[in-house]
Amino acid sequence: MSIRGLLVVCALVFAAPSLCQPAGCERADLESALDRVLRLKNLGNTYTEDAAADGSVVMVPPTYRVARPEIIPLLACEARAATVLVEHLDDIRLTSATFKGGTQWSHPTRVPLGFLCLDILISLSPFGSPVRDSETEDNDGLGAGVRAEYYFRPDDFVIKAGRYAPKPQVFAVKKAWQKALRDGLARFEYSDWHKGIR
C-alpha cells in the first residue's frame, strides 16, 4: 500500500488503529511502557485538591510544555494504548505519585497506577471528545472538563492495613470507558501539545 493510501485508511478506519500507529504498539510493548510508568521515582505530590488545577503525571514539571519521555510511548500509540489503559483503571499497584486532598489532606497518600492510567486517558482525549465536558473545560480542580461517568478521584480506593481496593465508582468508570471503546465513541490523539509544539 502506498503512503497516500495508508493515510486514507487512517483517516477512515478508526477501528483498525494498528495500521496507523508506530511500531511498539503491541500489547506487550504497552504493558512494558506501563511498568516503566509504575517505576517512575519521586513523582511526589502530583495531585492536589485545591482551587487550582489538580495536576497531571503526563507533562514534565515545572514548565509542563512537553510530555514525560516515559509517557510518550503510550501517547504515541493512541487508541491501542487507550484499550490497555482502560483495562488497568482498577490497577492497585502503587506509584510514587501522591494525592493531597479530601480526608488525606494532612497525610498525602500514594496513588494507584489505575488513576495514572485515567490521567493519561484524559490527556489523550481531545477537546470535543464525547468523554469531555465542554461546560467545565475552563474550570480547575478534580475532574474538570471530564464527564462524571468517565472520572474517579485519586482517593476512590479503600485503604485498609496498607492495602488498596477500588471503590464502586472505579469499576463504574471502567465500564463506561469500555462501552465508549466498544461503541466507537472515544477519540484519542497524540497532540502537538504533548510534543511541545504550540
Summary of the structure (lengths in Angstrom):
residues: 198
radius of gyration: 16.7
end to end distance: 32.7
largest distance: 58.5
contacts: 573
relative contact order: 0.16
helix: 38%
strand: 14%
